[in-house]
Amino acid sequence: MVDLFGKKKLEDRISELEEAIAVQEREKEELVRTLQKREEKIKRLTSANQEANLALKAMEQKTATMVASSPEKTETERPKARLPEAWMPDNRELDLLIQRLQGFRSPREDLLVYAFPGSLPKDADIPPQIRRVAMEIKSQRGGIIIYCPQLFALQFIPPFPIKERISWEGSSFQLSWIEEMMNTPALVVSAHAGSTFLGVALSREGFAVNEKVESQVKEKHSKGGWSQKRFERLREEDIKNHLDAVQEKLAGLQSKYGSIVKYAVLGGEEGLIRQIAPSISLPLVERRLKRHDEKDPDSLLREVYGFKCYRIDINVIEAERSNAI
């Protein structure tokens, strides 16, 4: 039978449209569920933030009353920003933290990463409340501030110096320079009287080369008079001999690996550091390095490549912003 009026085509078209409508209905339902979950999450975060703000405002009012009643305070005085507590994550903890930060996304493109050399500049393009707290954190190596509005603010002190000011704001966190520092080759010198460790690390994963200079250095004693003076003279001779041996090994390592490593990390006893430093031709980073422990060889690497982390109180920042408005 001939389909003169195209009924079959119309029926097929109707079926296609009905199927498309069904697909769109399913997508609509899925979007509605996603929006509902997001709204519930926003409500929970908003409620928690409001409760924190109320508690904070109550504390601020109590503090303001106490300050006003104190005869030693003047109206022009401003309370100093409270220094956040610091912690040093191990490699696994740091990797997990970086992985989670890299997973953050913001449709508002307001995730901020701000890196700076030396001290935080007063004209830093970051929220003033964060700037006021971050300026209290002192480090010659500079810092990296990571800020997610209304959720958290972190400041990292890197193991190696930040060379230039970098500001990044977008839908995700730009953290490539943190990963680069984990893979920065370094010459490491942990100088201690009688036992000095020298090593070349191509990354935080381990030492490619390491040497230990050990020599007999007399211990200090409490005797006085000429005996003590003679003892101190002999001890100085021991230390000089130890330094000569260290500098000989150091010269060899610099000659062989100077074109590979980017920094020399020097730490240990202050007196030895002052005498070794002039012999180092690489960019120098001074750190507080403990005596090398053969039972825990990775502990020195953790000190060299470790990031010190500060968590800035986001509730204080948002409360101050609300009060300013």
Rosetta silent file (secondary structure, phi, psi, omega in degrees, C-alpha in Angstrom):
SEQUENCE: MVDLFGKKKLEDRISELEEAIAVQEREKEELVRTLQKREEKIKRLTSANQEANLALKAMEQKTATMVASSPEKTETERPKARLPEAWMPDNRELDLLIQRLQGFRSPREDLLVYAFPGSLPKDADIPPQIRRVAMEIKSQRGGIIIYCPQLFALQFIPPFPIKERISWEGSSFQLSWIEEMMNTPALVVSAHAGSTFLGVALSREGFAVNEKVESQVKEKHSKGGWSQKRFERLREEDIKNHLDAVQEKLAGLQSKYGSIVKYAVLGGEEGLIRQIAPSISLPLVERRLKRHDEKDPDSLLREVYGFKCYRIDINVIEAERSNAI
SCORE:     score description
SCORE:     0.000 S_00000001
   1 L     0.000  132.271 -177.228    0.000    0.000    0.000 S_00000001
   2 L   -82.536  131.605  178.406    1.387    3.392   -1.009 S_00000001
   3 L   -87.825   90.033 -175.441    1.779    5.946    1.781 S_00000001
   4 L   -70.200  -33.336 -173.545    0.415    8.959   -0.069 S_00000001
   5 L   -99.009    6.982  178.335    0.335   11.320    2.874 S_00000001
   6 L    67.300   32.139 -177.163    3.729   10.359    4.391 S_00000001
   7 H   -62.714  -39.725 -178.304    2.125    8.962    7.530 S_00000001
   8 H   -63.126  -42.573  178.847    4.986    6.534    8.172 S_00000001
   9 H   -63.485  -39.447  179.542    7.582    9.324    8.057 S_00000001
  10 H   -65.963  -40.605  179.015    5.525   11.433   10.421 S_00000001
  11 H   -64.304  -39.777  177.008    5.166    8.551   12.852 S_00000001
  12 H   -63.888  -40.714  179.452    8.939    7.940   12.739 S_00000001
  13 H   -64.344  -41.050  178.354    9.582   11.636   13.318 S_00000001
  14 H   -61.503  -40.641  179.068    7.178   11.663   16.263 S_00000001
  15 H   -63.193  -42.752  178.776    9.017    8.679   17.753 S_00000001
  16 H   -61.290  -44.293 -178.748   12.355   10.448   17.367 S_00000001
  17 H   -65.446  -41.819  179.002   11.009   13.590   19.058 S_00000001
  18 H   -62.519  -39.396  178.694    9.454   11.608   21.880 S_00000001
  19 H   -65.683  -41.867  179.158   12.782    9.801   22.454 S_00000001
  20 H   -63.029  -39.973  178.503   14.659   13.138   22.434 S_00000001
  21 H   -63.501  -40.334  179.503   12.164   14.558   24.945 S_00000001
  22 H   -62.592  -42.105  177.860   12.678   11.531   27.192 S_00000001
  23 H   -62.323  -44.815 -179.899   16.468   12.024   27.081 S_00000001
  24 H   -65.330  -34.560  177.625   16.094   15.721   27.910 S_00000001
  25 H   -64.522  -42.665  178.438   13.750   14.883   30.775 S_00000001
  26 H   -63.690  -42.139  177.654   16.335   12.504   32.235 S_00000001
  27 H   -63.362  -39.263  179.009   19.063   15.145   31.858 S_00000001
  28 H   -62.471  -44.475  179.496   16.770   17.704   33.478 S_00000001
  29 H   -62.249  -40.027  179.308   16.132   15.402   36.440 S_00000001
  30 H   -65.342  -41.633  178.249   19.863   14.788   36.824 S_00000001
  31 H   -64.786  -39.247  178.398   20.580   18.540   36.729 S_00000001
  32 H   -62.002  -43.438  178.256   17.837   19.176   39.295 S_00000001
  33 H   -63.433  -41.764  178.398   19.378   16.591   41.629 S_00000001
  34 H   -62.085  -44.024  179.008   22.852   18.152   41.168 S_00000001
  35 H   -63.479  -39.765  179.206   21.458   21.620   41.883 S_00000001
  36 H   -62.643  -43.270  178.283   19.665   20.347   44.974 S_00000001
  37 H   -63.402  -40.841  179.609   22.875   18.774   46.298 S_00000001
  38 H   -65.344  -41.770  179.024   24.779   21.978   45.593 S_00000001
  39 H   -63.804  -39.066  177.713   22.140   24.098   47.321 S_00000001
  40 H   -64.119  -40.965  178.680   22.230   21.806   50.354 S_00000001
  41 H   -64.440  -43.957  178.951   26.024   22.081   50.489 S_00000001
  42 H   -61.697  -40.306  179.085   25.852   25.881   50.182 S_00000001
  43 H   -62.692  -42.545  179.523   23.258   25.986   52.972 S_00000001
  44 H   -64.290  -44.635  179.287   25.482   23.887   55.245 S_00000001
  45 H   -64.931  -41.047  179.900   28.543   26.026   54.519 S_00000001
  46 H   -64.101  -42.642  179.543   26.559   29.240   54.949 S_00000001
  47 H   -62.862  -45.096  179.658   25.115   28.040   58.251 S_00000001
  48 H   -64.218  -39.267  179.630   28.542   26.995   59.575 S_00000001
  49 H   -66.844  -40.187  178.860   30.055   30.284   58.439 S_00000001
  50 H   -64.192  -41.894  178.442   27.262   32.307   60.097 S_00000001
  51 H   -63.107  -42.339  178.901   27.698   30.432   63.369 S_00000001
  52 H   -64.817  -40.080  179.567   31.459   31.019   63.264 S_00000001
  53 H   -64.610  -40.988  178.528   30.938   34.702   62.469 S_00000001
  54 H   -62.754  -44.644  178.715   28.501   35.120   65.365 S_00000001
  55 H   -64.006  -39.740 -179.893   30.900   33.474   67.779 S_00000001
  56 H   -66.631  -42.396  179.062   33.762   35.553   66.436 S_00000001
  57 H   -62.661  -38.043  177.217   31.820   38.805   66.697 S_00000001
  58 H   -62.854  -41.438  177.731   30.951   37.992   70.293 S_00000001
  59 H   -66.356  -39.912  179.618   34.635   37.417   71.036 S_00000001
  60 H   -65.155  -40.243  178.142   35.592   40.637   69.228 S_00000001
  61 H   -63.854  -40.665  178.321   33.033   42.644   71.222 S_00000001
  62 H   -64.539  -42.422  179.123   34.342   41.164   74.453 S_00000001
  63 H   -65.735  -41.417  179.693   37.924   41.928   73.405 S_00000001
  64 H   -62.227  -38.619  177.772   37.010   45.464   72.350 S_00000001
  65 H   -64.052  -41.715  179.666   35.402   46.070   75.765 S_00000001
  66 H   -66.444  -40.633  179.642   38.517   44.814   77.529 S_00000001
  67 H   -66.128  -41.814 -178.816   40.797   46.955   75.337 S_00000001
  68 H   -63.988  -32.873 -178.946   38.657   50.048   75.861 S_00000001
  69 H   -83.252   -7.432 -179.328   38.775   49.608   79.624 S_00000001
  70 L   -84.686  127.224 -178.548   42.563   49.184   79.642 S_00000001
  71 L   -72.216  -15.132 -176.227   44.388   52.449   80.506 S_00000001
  72 L   -85.000  -15.301 -177.164   47.496   51.391   78.552 S_00000001
  73 L   -92.825  146.786  175.554   45.717   51.241   75.162 S_00000001
  74 L  -116.225  165.667 -177.085   45.086   54.230   72.912 S_00000001
  75 L   -67.713  -24.982 -176.789   42.525   54.681   70.149 S_00000001
  76 L   -83.384  -11.808 -178.616   45.218   54.696   67.468 S_00000001
  77 L   -75.556  139.209  177.205   46.597   51.288   68.454 S_00000001
  78 L  -119.819  132.232 -178.243   45.602   48.354   66.255 S_00000001
  79 L   -60.058  139.705  179.611   45.927   44.770   67.499 S_00000001
  80 L   -71.460  141.159 -179.913   48.785   42.867   65.920 S_00000001
  81 L   -61.715  136.111 -179.060   47.803   40.047   63.590 S_00000001
  82 L   -77.142  127.794 -178.338   47.944   36.665   65.318 S_00000001
  83 L   -72.830  124.823  179.466   50.617   34.419   63.833 S_00000001
  84 L   -66.875  157.112  175.690   49.088   31.135   62.604 S_00000001
  85 L   -74.536  144.501 -178.008   50.488   27.833   63.808 S_00000001
  86 E  -107.136  152.571  171.446   52.931   26.137   61.437 S_00000001
  87 E  -144.264  155.416 -178.544   53.388   22.485   60.534 S_00000001
  88 L  -115.764   97.416 -179.085   55.828   20.599   58.322 S_00000001
  89 L   -68.796  147.574  173.745   54.070   17.865   56.319 S_00000001
  90 L   -77.914  178.862 -174.548   56.064   14.827   55.251 S_00000001
  91 H   -57.149  -44.295 -177.708   56.292   13.873   51.562 S_00000001
  92 H   -65.525  -44.334  179.772   53.106   11.797   51.574 S_00000001
  93 H   -63.502  -41.255 -179.901   51.075   14.459   53.401 S_00000001
  94 H   -65.753  -41.473  178.664   52.358   17.176   51.082 S_00000001
  95 H   -61.022  -43.016  178.961   51.532   15.118   47.974 S_00000001
  96 H   -64.658  -40.696  179.607   47.972   14.536   49.216 S_00000001
  97 H   -63.462  -46.140  179.451   47.562   18.230   50.022 S_00000001
  98 H   -63.144  -40.151  179.643   48.804   19.301   46.570 S_00000001
  99 H   -61.986  -42.377  179.654   46.579   16.696   44.915 S_00000001
 100 H   -68.577  -39.579  178.564   43.511   18.011   46.727 S_00000001
 101 H   -64.159  -39.152  179.037   44.358   21.625   45.949 S_00000001
 102 H   -67.848  -20.587  178.801   44.767   20.778   42.271 S_00000001
 103 L   -82.434  -10.014  179.959   41.303   19.204   42.326 S_00000001
 104 L   -70.109  142.007  174.556   39.604   22.469   43.355 S_00000001
 105 L  -137.940  142.921  177.907   37.534   24.273   40.732 S_00000001
 106 L  -135.871  118.971  178.547   35.700   27.595   40.917 S_00000001
 107 L   -65.711  -18.526  178.952   33.315   28.827   38.194 S_00000001
 108 L   -81.663   -7.576 -178.898   33.946   32.358   39.484 S_00000001
 109 L    54.190   47.370 -178.062   37.660   32.024   38.616 S_00000001
 110 L  -118.390   17.243  175.560   38.619   33.498   41.986 S_00000001
 111 E   -78.523  124.640 -169.751   41.126   30.888   43.213 S_00000001
 112 E  -113.267  133.906  169.060   44.280   32.858   44.031 S_00000001
 113 E  -126.316  125.062 -177.096   47.945   31.844   44.144 S_00000001
 114 E  -131.578  115.777  179.635   50.425   34.582   45.048 S_00000001
 115 E  -111.595  142.582 -176.076   54.175   33.903   45.264 S_00000001
 116 E  -148.529  145.505  175.470   56.706   36.489   46.410 S_00000001
 117 L   -83.125  151.221  176.074   60.443   36.712   47.184 S_00000001
 118 L    60.343 -137.741 -179.905   61.659   37.803   50.629 S_00000001
 119 L   -82.878  151.726  178.969   59.080   39.588   52.771 S_00000001
 120 L   -64.383  124.141  179.879   55.507   40.087   51.606 S_00000001
 121 L   -68.525  149.482 -178.709   55.301   43.536   49.934 S_00000001
 122 L   -67.412  -24.590 -179.503   52.850   46.051   51.361 S_00000001
 123 L   -95.972   19.051 -179.448   51.307   46.573   47.916 S_00000001
 124 L   -57.748  133.469 -177.461   50.651   42.843   47.387 S_00000001
 125 L   -82.834   67.358  177.942   47.499   42.347   45.309 S_00000001
 126 L  -138.236  162.376  178.903   45.759   40.094   47.842 S_00000001
 127 L   -52.467  134.957 -174.738   42.913   40.684   50.323 S_00000001
 128 H   -58.845  -32.639  179.824   44.169   43.128   52.990 S_00000001
 129 H   -66.127  -38.640  176.500   43.176   40.833   55.862 S_00000001
 130 H   -68.075  -41.613 -179.280   45.377   38.048   54.467 S_00000001
 131 H   -59.278  -40.600 -177.756   48.172   40.516   53.791 S_00000001
 132 H   -64.278  -39.318  178.486   48.124   41.726   57.409 S_00000001
 133 H   -73.574  -44.895 -175.062   48.504   38.168   58.743 S_00000001
 134 H   -65.068  -28.908 -179.652   50.994   37.025   56.097 S_00000001
 135 L   -68.076  -17.664  177.569   53.317   39.965   56.749 S_00000001
 136 L   -81.711  -13.489  179.959   53.907   38.579   60.251 S_00000001
 137 L   -90.742  110.802 -173.197   55.322   35.340   58.770 S_00000001
 138 L  -100.699  134.169  174.888   59.011   36.026   58.171 S_00000001
 139 L  -161.575  135.473  176.690   61.242   34.063   55.803 S_00000001
 140 L   -72.145  -16.804 -178.041   64.205   34.972   53.610 S_00000001
 141 L   -89.301   -1.163  179.984   62.998   32.423   51.056 S_00000001
 142 L    85.341 -162.045 -177.251   59.697   34.203   50.431 S_00000001
 143 E  -159.270  166.096  176.913   56.278   32.553   50.451 S_00000001
 144 E  -129.320  117.549 -179.811   53.372   31.147   48.447 S_00000001
 145 E  -100.704  130.730  179.378   49.821   32.159   49.423 S_00000001
 146 E  -122.231  120.219 -171.029   46.922   29.940   48.320 S_00000001
 147 E  -132.619  125.587  171.714   43.442   31.408   48.850 S_00000001
 148 E  -116.055  108.495 -175.394   39.959   30.045   48.188 S_00000001
 149 L   -51.257  134.614  176.564   37.389   32.724   49.136 S_00000001
 150 L    71.810   -1.047 -178.908   35.061   31.756   52.009 S_00000001
 151 L  -120.845  -57.078 -177.387   36.797   28.380   52.477 S_00000001
 152 E  -161.494  161.743  173.083   40.516   28.552   53.321 S_00000001
 153 E  -142.002  130.024  179.784   43.824   30.424   53.058 S_00000001
 154 E  -125.387  151.839  170.836   47.277   28.791   53.272 S_00000001
 155 E  -130.833  126.573  178.497   50.807   30.121   53.186 S_00000001
 156 E  -104.839  134.376  168.004   53.759   27.915   52.226 S_00000001
 157 E   -98.150  114.841 -172.793   57.384   28.710   53.039 S_00000001
 158 L   -78.449  161.871  178.498   59.322   26.983   50.227 S_00000001
 159 L   -73.231  -24.633 -179.924   62.620   25.115   50.646 S_00000001
 160 L  -124.330  156.922 -173.749   64.312   27.296   48.027 S_00000001
 161 L   -65.173  139.941  168.657   64.004   31.062   47.389 S_00000001
 162 L   -76.045  130.661 -173.635   61.207   32.495   45.289 S_00000001
 163 L   -90.896  -29.242 -177.705   62.943   34.599   42.610 S_00000001
 164 L  -147.736  159.304  179.977   60.120   36.856   41.420 S_00000001
 165 L   -76.538  129.226 -179.776   56.637   37.972   42.328 S_00000001
 166 E  -133.243  131.108  177.363   53.945   35.883   40.608 S_00000001
 167 E  -124.699  131.461 -178.781   50.178   36.288   40.902 S_00000001
 168 E  -135.869  127.470  177.138   47.688   33.788   39.453 S_00000001
 169 E  -134.247  127.924 -178.185   43.897   33.922   39.685 S_00000001
 170 E  -170.545 -162.199 -177.318   41.607   31.505   37.879 S_00000001
 171 L   -81.428  -11.630  178.094   39.252   28.557   38.044 S_00000001
 172 L  -141.799  167.971  179.559   41.983   26.261   39.425 S_00000001
 173 L   -87.000  130.606  174.869   45.187   26.579   41.475 S_00000001
 174 L   -92.561  107.892 -173.406   48.463   26.968   39.546 S_00000001
 175 L  -124.616   24.024 -175.130   50.982   25.004   41.663 S_00000001
 176 H   -63.166  -34.356 -176.830   53.637   24.022   39.110 S_00000001
 177 H   -70.825  -24.108  175.022   56.459   25.854   40.930 S_00000001
 178 H   -67.380  -43.836  178.189   55.828   23.805   44.077 S_00000001
 179 H   -65.468  -35.244  178.819   56.353   20.608   42.074 S_00000001
 180 H   -63.614  -38.912 -179.175   59.455   22.135   40.453 S_00000001
 181 H   -66.997  -31.216  177.452   61.014   22.761   43.868 S_00000001
 182 H   -65.215  -21.569 -177.302   60.495   19.115   44.820 S_00000001
 183 L  -115.841   27.881  178.885   62.718   18.225   41.833 S_00000001
 184 L   -88.036  120.342  177.940   65.377   20.929   42.256 S_00000001
 185 L   -66.275  138.555 -176.760   68.936   19.499   42.341 S_00000001
 186 E  -145.582  145.230  170.214   70.872   20.680   45.397 S_00000001
 187 E   -92.784  127.412 -174.552   74.259   20.296   47.065 S_00000001
 188 E  -115.854  130.051  176.898   73.707   19.659   50.785 S_00000001
 189 E  -129.240  113.121  175.434   76.248   20.343   53.543 S_00000001
 190 E  -107.517   99.888 -168.872   75.341   19.523   57.154 S_00000001
 191 E   -96.656  119.813  176.506   78.373   20.798   59.075 S_00000001
 192 L  -140.513  143.340 -176.332   79.081   19.561   62.597 S_00000001
 193 L   -56.993  121.024  178.417   82.370   19.380   64.469 S_00000001
 194 L    86.812  -15.114 -178.614   83.932   15.993   63.801 S_00000001
 195 E  -153.999  102.145 -178.817   81.122   14.785   61.519 S_00000001
 196 E  -121.211  131.745 -179.788   80.050   16.671   58.382 S_00000001
 197 E  -101.260  134.479  173.716   77.738   15.270   55.713 S_00000001
 198 E  -127.949  132.489 -178.468   78.015   16.304   52.064 S_00000001
 199 E  -151.240  158.178  174.928   75.588   15.099   49.435 S_00000001
 200 E  -119.028  118.496  178.175   74.130   15.812   46.000 S_00000001
 201 E  -112.245  127.299  177.401   70.368   15.305   45.651 S_00000001
 202 E   -83.480  -18.528  176.044   68.738   15.541   42.224 S_00000001
 203 E  -162.340 -174.908  179.332   65.305   15.671   43.856 S_00000001
 204 L   -74.216   -5.702 -174.484   63.671   14.997   47.202 S_00000001
 205 L   -75.497  -19.390  179.156   63.676   11.264   46.391 S_00000001
 206 E   162.178  168.539  177.882   67.257   10.646   47.509 S_00000001
 207 E   -87.369  127.385  174.664   70.965   11.465   47.349 S_00000001
 208 E   -76.162  -34.347  178.933   72.720   10.529   44.126 S_00000001
 209 E  -139.706  138.378  174.255   76.083   11.065   45.846 S_00000001
 210 E  -149.372  142.802  178.540   76.917   11.404   49.528 S_00000001
 211 E  -137.046  150.287  179.346   80.106   11.589   51.548 S_00000001
 212 E  -126.937  123.958  178.748   80.768   11.907   55.265 S_00000001
 213 E  -100.069  114.499  179.651   83.848   13.614   56.673 S_00000001
 214 E  -120.128  137.607  178.060   84.657   12.342   60.154 S_00000001
 215 L  -152.919  161.735 -177.849   87.622   13.369   62.297 S_00000001
 216 L   -79.615  116.603  175.146   88.603   13.465   65.943 S_00000001
 217 L  -123.664  124.487 -176.032   87.559   16.739   67.608 S_00000001
 218 L   -64.038  139.316  177.331   88.103   17.091   71.330 S_00000001
 219 L   -77.013  156.396  177.983   84.995   17.656   73.429 S_00000001
 220 L   -71.410  152.944  175.881   84.661   20.732   75.624 S_00000001
 221 L  -139.908  171.682 -170.057   85.449   20.469   79.315 S_00000001
 222 L  -101.812    5.990 -179.876   85.000   22.654   82.391 S_00000001
 223 L   -69.113  150.359 -179.849   88.587   22.953   83.638 S_00000001
 224 L  -109.778 -171.059  175.875   90.015   26.460   84.023 S_00000001
 225 H    72.870 -157.527 -178.023   93.442   28.082   83.907 S_00000001
 226 H   -64.006  -31.823 -179.408   96.205   27.175   81.470 S_00000001
 227 H   -60.585  -41.198 -179.653   94.830   23.656   81.037 S_00000001
 228 H   -68.111  -41.731  179.896   91.633   25.023   79.543 S_00000001
 229 H   -62.273  -42.194  179.098   93.477   27.398   77.217 S_00000001
 230 H   -64.422  -40.461  179.128   95.676   24.566   75.952 S_00000001
 231 H   -61.989  -44.818 -179.047   92.603   22.366   75.464 S_00000001
 232 H   -64.590  -36.495  178.304   90.821   25.080   73.484 S_00000001
 233 H   -64.896  -43.592  178.723   93.891   25.590   71.280 S_00000001
 234 H   -65.341  -37.912  178.530   94.082   21.877   70.528 S_00000001
 235 H   -64.556  -41.531  177.971   90.345   21.785   69.829 S_00000001
 236 H   -61.662  -37.615  176.733   90.671   24.687   67.379 S_00000001
 237 H   -64.756  -41.335  177.880   93.417   22.774   65.579 S_00000001
 238 H   -61.046  -44.354 -178.909   91.141   19.714   65.355 S_00000001
 239 H   -65.296  -38.995  178.434   88.316   21.820   63.935 S_00000001
 240 H   -62.943  -42.870  177.976   90.689   23.444   61.414 S_00000001
 241 H   -63.028  -38.919  178.198   91.847   20.025   60.226 S_00000001
 242 H   -64.102  -44.201  179.830   88.224   18.920   59.955 S_00000001
 243 H   -63.565  -39.129  178.256   87.341   22.025   57.926 S_00000001
 244 H   -59.944  -43.104  179.131   90.293   21.458   55.594 S_00000001
 245 H   -66.152  -39.762  178.845   89.049   17.926   54.879 S_00000001
 246 H   -63.730  -46.472 -177.310   85.479   19.186   54.358 S_00000001
 247 H   -66.365  -30.380  175.906   86.552   21.935   51.960 S_00000001
 248 H   -65.897  -46.532  177.586   88.613   19.471   49.953 S_00000001
 249 H   -64.837  -39.814 -178.424   85.586   17.193   49.488 S_00000001
 250 H   -63.438  -41.399  178.995   83.372   20.211   48.839 S_00000001
 251 H   -61.602  -40.640  178.783   85.648   21.499   46.092 S_00000001
 252 H   -64.452  -42.231  179.851   85.487   18.127   44.357 S_00000001
 253 H   -66.975  -40.381  179.199   81.688   17.985   44.502 S_00000001
 254 H   -66.131  -38.383  179.591   81.313   21.555   43.210 S_00000001
 255 H   -64.804  -38.631 -175.460   83.712   20.875   40.357 S_00000001
 256 H   -83.787  -38.073 -172.196   81.840   17.742   39.300 S_00000001
 257 H  -116.543    6.483 -177.331   78.209   18.727   39.948 S_00000001
 258 L   -60.388  -28.940 -179.446   78.285   22.541   39.910 S_00000001
 259 L   -82.685  -10.123 -177.210   76.647   22.681   36.482 S_00000001
 260 L   -99.937  -48.934 -175.348   73.794   20.403   37.602 S_00000001
 261 L   -76.407  149.958 -178.183   72.753   21.620   41.037 S_00000001
 262 L  -100.503  -26.933 -178.361   70.930   24.936   41.420 S_00000001
 263 E  -139.046  157.577  167.564   71.529   25.621   45.121 S_00000001
 264 E  -112.633  119.954  179.635   73.860   24.741   47.953 S_00000001
 265 E   -98.392  117.262 -174.091   71.946   24.110   51.172 S_00000001
 266 E  -119.819  130.953  179.069   74.206   24.748   54.168 S_00000001
 267 E  -155.441  176.122  179.994   73.342   24.115   57.811 S_00000001
 268 E   124.038 -140.433 -178.052   74.691   22.867   61.107 S_00000001
 269 L   -78.159  133.450 -171.830   76.899   24.584   63.678 S_00000001
 270 H   -58.663  -42.577 -179.127   77.051   28.343   63.210 S_00000001
 271 H   -61.266  -40.801  178.494   80.828   28.623   63.615 S_00000001
 272 H   -70.523  -38.221  179.810   81.472   26.016   60.935 S_00000001
 273 H   -58.904  -44.813 -178.378   78.855   27.520   58.607 S_00000001
 274 H   -61.496  -33.379 -178.105   80.593   30.910   58.668 S_00000001
 275 H   -84.490  -27.319 -179.771   83.908   29.318   57.672 S_00000001
 276 H   -83.100  -35.436 -173.503   82.492   27.006   54.979 S_00000001
 277 H   -51.345  -44.521 -179.027   80.173   29.536   53.287 S_00000001
 278 H   -62.765  -19.053 -179.291   82.947   31.524   51.494 S_00000001
 279 H   -83.602   -6.484 -176.371   84.104   28.295   49.822 S_00000001
 280 L   -97.583  124.351 -177.533   80.722   27.746   48.127 S_00000001
 281 L   -96.520   -4.819 -179.543   80.320   29.242   44.653 S_00000001
 282 L   -89.070  161.601  171.388   76.668   28.225   44.196 S_00000001
 283 L   -55.540  127.950 -169.036   73.578   30.231   45.271 S_00000001
 284 E  -101.849  133.943  173.943   73.496   29.600   49.013 S_00000001
 285 E  -123.169  115.210  179.763   70.482   28.657   51.147 S_00000001
 286 E   -90.865  132.166 -179.660   71.153   28.478   54.883 S_00000001
 287 L  -135.665  163.983  174.800   68.959   26.085   56.883 S_00000001
 288 L   -89.647   95.502 -176.640   68.908   24.564   60.351 S_00000001
 289 L  -105.247  132.290  177.477   70.171   21.075   59.577 S_00000001
 290 L   -79.399  168.294  176.118   70.625   18.424   62.244 S_00000001
 291 L   -62.286  137.783 -177.417   73.519   15.988   62.352 S_00000001
 292 L   -61.797  130.038 -179.508   73.084   13.286   59.696 S_00000001
 293 L  -106.505  112.335 -178.061   71.468   10.155   61.135 S_00000001
 294 L   -65.442  -25.350  178.690   72.574    6.972   59.363 S_00000001
 295 L   -75.454  -21.522  178.451   69.589    5.106   60.833 S_00000001
 296 L  -134.577   72.735 -173.864   67.220    7.599   59.203 S_00000001
 297 L   -64.296  -23.085 -178.231   68.995    8.803   56.036 S_00000001
 298 H   -81.087  -11.271 -177.465   65.845   10.414   54.606 S_00000001
 299 H   -62.902  -36.884  179.068   65.413   12.789   57.578 S_00000001
 300 H   -67.238  -38.433  176.548   67.996   15.199   56.134 S_00000001
 301 H   -62.816  -38.450  179.393   66.188   15.214   52.783 S_00000001
 302 H   -64.383  -36.624  177.723   62.928   16.075   54.544 S_00000001
 303 H   -68.282  -39.272 -176.438   64.627   19.051   56.188 S_00000001
 304 H   -71.617  -44.710 -173.106   66.130   20.225   52.882 S_00000001
 305 H  -100.839    3.803 -175.942   63.014   19.825   50.680 S_00000001
 306 L   -72.460  145.125  173.595   60.327   20.380   53.308 S_00000001
 307 L  -102.514  126.452  171.955   57.642   23.078   52.990 S_00000001
 308 E   -85.354  132.208 -173.987   56.585   24.853   56.165 S_00000001
 309 E  -118.266  139.887  174.777   52.808   25.445   56.044 S_00000001
 310 E  -123.224  136.970  174.188   50.592   27.995   57.795 S_00000001
 311 E  -105.114  112.412  179.845   46.787   27.917   57.863 S_00000001
 312 E   -82.253  134.190 -174.576   45.408   31.468   58.022 S_00000001
 313 L   -68.034  105.307 -177.115   42.106   31.716   59.903 S_00000001
 314 H   -68.831  -29.266  179.571   39.539   32.292   57.167 S_00000001
 315 H   -64.093  -39.135  178.068   36.757   33.054   59.679 S_00000001
 316 H   -64.719  -41.766 -178.364   38.684   36.059   60.953 S_00000001
 317 H   -62.715  -48.364 -178.344   39.229   37.284   57.389 S_00000001
 318 H   -67.760  -34.541  178.133   35.552   37.008   56.408 S_00000001
 319 H   -65.341  -43.238  179.444   34.415   38.571   59.684 S_00000001
 320 H   -64.916  -36.822  178.812   36.675   41.580   59.196 S_00000001
 321 H   -65.093  -41.199  179.472   35.403   41.916   55.624 S_00000001
 322 H   -63.737  -41.655  179.616   31.774   41.860   56.856 S_00000001
 323 H   -65.283  -35.779 -179.975   32.525   44.506   59.472 S_00000001
 324 H   -67.234  -34.786  178.883   34.203   46.691   56.867 S_00000001
 325 L   -70.545    0.000    0.000   31.107   46.496   54.665 S_00000001
